[in-house]
Amino acid sequence: MAGIAGLVPNLIPAPPVGPLRYGVFNVARITELDGIDAGRLWGAGYSFLTDHCGGGQIYDDACGVTPTKEFVEGSDLMEALPFRVFAKKHCGTVGRTAGEMEAAVRQQLISAEQTVVESVIWDGGGVTGQSPTLTGSGATVVTPVAAGAGAAIAALENAAYQVFGYQGVIHVNQQAYAALAYSQLLVRDGNLWRTPLGTALSFGAGYDVTGPAGVAPAAGFAYAFMTAGMDVRRTDIRVPDVMQTLDRINNQWEVEAIRAYAYTWECPEVFTVQVPIAAPAVATAPVVPV
């Protein structure tokens, strides 16, 4: 039955939101910063030494010529540059209070920021000089020995775990998840998807499908990158005083929510492979291009 003509539908509170979609926020170690630490993130980002990234050697104690024990020169330094994610809202003052507008712009930012962060992680997302990025990491290209998504991911993990001592993260556009599911590569672990080897999978709607230096994949493929664990740090959401940003001439709310982010993977080495998008991923699937 249609509503009565001429009557305006009642305005009610929006339905409760569900959980945020699956993506990089599920796989990353996220640190919420405030106070001095938040101020430092806004200004300069952060860095850390990577002594945890391995470099062991075999030593033979047999009699005879004493083998040389090689020193690892210094320590690699991982750096994470800050960037800002923001949401803006423009609305007439009639019918909405200052408090409602502040809450609305905060919610708008929360619902969108994961996609923005993923785009920055992939190729900078248009942020000049952003570092690190997956496509700009100088990733080692892996070539599987067989066709299909299973062989591609297995080759990627094999290459990475010759270097990583701890479980890593595979980053790939969501278009590839069906082929990985068909290949029985997805194991549910709480709010994570993992491979049978325990590697966390980040299926990002904000990720692209491009490879190193932005090269396009072969038709029907998407590039997947594998890194060590992800470290993400962010400030709280800041909203300038909505009464101060009010457009009094036009009687319009102009509100903005903004949050600073920085991220990095925990070891410098990155690996990449092309993954077929089509499922089923069988032996007759296209061979992964070199």
SVG drawing of the C-alpha trace seen along z (x, -y; Angstrom):
<svg xmlns="http://www.w3.org/2000/svg" viewBox="-3 -36 95 69">
<polyline fill="none" stroke="black" stroke-width="0.4" points="0.0,0.0 1.4,-3.4 1.8,-6.2 -0.8,-9.0 -0.2,-11.6 1.4,-14.8 2.8,-13.4 6.6,-13.6 8.1,-10.3 9.1,-10.3 12.9,-10.9 14.2,-8.1 17.7,-7.2 19.8,-5.4 19.9,-1.6 22.9,-0.3 26.0,0.2 27.4,3.7 31.1,4.6 33.6,2.9 34.4,4.9 37.3,7.3 40.6,5.7 44.0,4.5 42.7,3.4 42.0,7.1 45.6,8.2 47.5,5.2 48.7,4.6 47.0,1.2 48.3,-1.2 46.0,-4.1 48.1,-7.1 47.3,-10.1 49.2,-12.9 52.9,-13.4 53.0,-10.2 50.1,-11.4 51.8,-14.8 55.0,-13.1 53.0,-11.0 51.3,-14.1 54.7,-15.7 57.3,-13.0 56.0,-9.4 58.3,-6.8 61.1,-4.3 62.5,-1.2 65.5,1.2 64.9,4.6 67.2,6.9 64.3,9.3 64.3,9.9 66.9,12.8 70.2,13.4 71.4,16.7 74.2,18.8 75.3,22.4 78.6,23.1 80.5,26.4 82.4,27.4 84.3,30.2 88.1,30.2 90.0,28.7 89.8,25.3 87.9,22.9 84.8,21.6 84.4,17.9 81.6,16.4 80.2,13.4 79.0,10.3 75.7,8.7 76.6,5.1 74.5,2.8 70.7,2.9 68.1,2.0 65.8,-0.8 62.1,-0.7 60.5,-4.1 56.8,-5.0 55.8,-8.5 52.6,-10.0 49.6,-11.0 46.1,-12.3 42.7,-10.8 39.8,-13.1 36.0,-13.4 34.0,-16.6 30.3,-17.2 28.3,-20.2 24.7,-20.6 22.1,-23.3 21.8,-24.2 18.0,-23.7 17.2,-20.4 20.7,-19.3 22.5,-20.3 26.3,-20.9 26.6,-17.7 24.8,-15.7 27.0,-17.1 30.2,-16.3 29.0,-12.7 27.9,-12.4 31.3,-13.4 33.1,-11.1 31.0,-8.2 31.6,-9.1 35.4,-9.0 35.3,-5.6 33.3,-4.0 35.7,-5.1 39.2,-5.3 40.2,-1.6 39.7,-1.9 41.8,-5.1 44.6,-3.5 44.7,-0.5 45.1,-2.7 48.0,-4.5 49.6,-1.2 49.4,0.1 50.8,-2.8 50.7,-5.9 47.1,-6.8 48.2,-10.0 50.2,-11.1 53.5,-12.6 56.6,-10.8 54.6,-8.4 56.7,-5.5 56.7,-2.6 54.3,-1.4 53.9,2.1 54.3,1.2 57.3,-1.0 59.0,1.5 61.3,3.1 59.5,6.4 61.1,9.6 58.9,11.2 58.1,14.8 57.5,17.3 55.4,20.4 56.3,23.8 52.6,24.6 49.4,22.9 46.6,21.8 46.1,19.7 47.3,22.5 50.7,22.8 51.1,19.0 50.4,18.4 52.6,21.4 55.5,20.0 55.0,16.6 55.1,18.0 58.1,20.3 60.1,17.3 59.1,15.1 59.7,17.6 63.2,18.2 63.7,14.7 61.0,14.0 61.3,15.8 57.7,14.9 54.3,15.2 53.7,12.7 50.8,11.0 49.6,11.4 48.0,8.3 45.7,8.8 42.6,7.1 39.3,8.6 38.7,9.8 41.2,12.7 39.4,14.2 37.2,16.6 40.1,18.3 41.9,18.6 38.8,20.0 38.3,22.6 42.0,23.6 41.2,24.2 43.7,21.6 41.4,19.8 41.4,20.9 39.2,19.0 41.0,17.8 38.7,15.6 38.4,12.3 41.3,13.3 41.7,15.3 44.9,17.3 46.5,19.7 47.2,23.3 50.7,22.2 49.3,19.4 50.0,16.4 47.4,13.7 45.5,12.6 44.5,9.0 41.8,8.7 41.7,5.0 38.9,3.2 41.3,0.2 44.1,2.2 44.8,2.1 45.8,5.1 49.0,3.5 52.5,4.8 56.0,3.4 56.4,-0.2 52.6,-0.2 52.9,2.4 49.6,3.9 49.0,7.6 48.2,10.0 44.6,10.3 42.7,12.2 45.3,11.8 46.0,9.6 49.3,9.0 49.6,10.2 52.3,8.9 53.7,10.6 55.3,8.6 56.3,9.3 53.7,8.4 51.9,5.0 52.3,2.2 49.7,-0.6 49.7,-3.6 47.0,-6.3 45.9,-9.3 42.4,-9.8 39.8,-11.5 40.0,-15.3 37.1,-17.5 37.6,-21.3 35.0,-23.2 32.0,-23.0 30.8,-26.4 34.0,-27.9 33.8,-26.3 30.1,-27.2 29.4,-29.2 27.4,-32.0 26.8,-33.9 25.0,-30.9 23.9,-29.3 25.6,-26.0 27.5,-23.5 30.9,-22.8 32.5,-20.1 35.6,-18.0 37.0,-14.9 40.7,-14.1 43.1,-11.4 46.8,-10.9 48.1,-7.5 51.5,-5.8 52.2,-2.2 55.0,0.1 55.8,3.8 58.2,5.1 61.0,6.3 62.2,4.7 61.9,7.6 58.7,7.8 57.7,10.4 55.1,10.5 53.3,12.9 50.5,12.7 47.4,14.6 44.6,15.8 41.2,14.3 39.1,17.0 37.8,19.9 38.1,22.9 41.9,22.7 42.7,25.9 45.8,27.2 44.4,25.9 44.2,22.3 46.4,19.8 50.1,20.1 51.2,17.2 53.2,14.8 56.9,14.1"/>
</svg>
